[in-house]
Amino acid sequence: MPGSRSPHKVFVTQIGFHETIVAAHSQRAALEAWGIQRNLFSIGRAYDTRDAAICAVALAAPGQVFARPINSGKPFRLVSAISEGAVTLADNGPSTESK
């Protein structure tokens, strides 16, 4: 499809000891997916990315949150829960390669 683009952007933030990503149509939708009330974008704690490897993971399942340990280079894994600044990874969730 010529000119077809995803209506989603990929957003990144740190929650606890994890780098988390989500494909969402807006910053507000990303904050909701992360379960966060405070606008992390306005204070520089969340941002959008165009990194091809990260975008491939998030855009494969828009609205789903993925995480990996910060600065680990490990693959992102599906998040099953975010609670009080802690991330719980899905036991059998997809583990996808990225840089």
Summary of the structure (lengths in Angstrom):
residues: 99
radius of gyration: 12.8
end to end distance: 27.8
largest distance: 43.2
contacts: 266
relative contact order: 0.23
helix: 16%
strand: 37%
